[in-house]
Amino acid sequence: MKELIQKYLFRINSNTPGSKILNSFKLHFPEATNIDWSIEEDGVYEAIFRVNGIEQIAWFDKSGSWLKTETNYPLGMLDENIRKKLELYGQIMSSILIERADSDFGYEFIIRDNFQVRHVFITDKQGNVLDRQNFDENKLR
């Protein structure tokens, strides 16, 4: 209740990170707009924002270190070779570019097969499938 009062009455958001995280965020995403912060159970800060109209989500640890960014990657921007590889599995419904501080980038795709079943595909940066699972809407709630 206290958080609600602070957030809406006094415009104080207890999820707003400290200066180390904010400075790191500004360094990584100087063009960001519409920034919304939250804090996860493990103490990691999450920022949802837009850059050039494209939604991104970035995570930072308590010290301000950037951990990961997910970008809702428009299908029109997807490399044609990657798109062709994945269209063999069905219709690509969404693509997310995943960049991590501790590894190379890759993608997450939701693909609907000919039976209208949706699957989540994790690929490397060339579109080679690393993992495939049935899409579970219950995990979104």
Sequence and secondary structure as in RCSB ss.txt:
>XXXX:A:sequence
MKELIQKYLFRINSNTPGSKILNSFKLHFPEATNIDWSIEEDGVYEAIFRVNGIEQIAWFDKSGSWLKTETNYPL
GMLDENIRKKLELYGQIMSSILIERADSDFGYEFIIRDNFQVRHVFITDKQGNVLDRQNFDENKLR
>XXXX:A:secstr
 HHHHHHHTS   TT   HHHHHHHHHH TT EEEEEEE TTS EEEEEEETTEEEEEEE TT  EEEEEEE  G
GGS HHHHHHHHTSSEEEEEEEEEETTEEEEEEEEEE TTS EEEEEEETT  EEEEEE  GGGG 
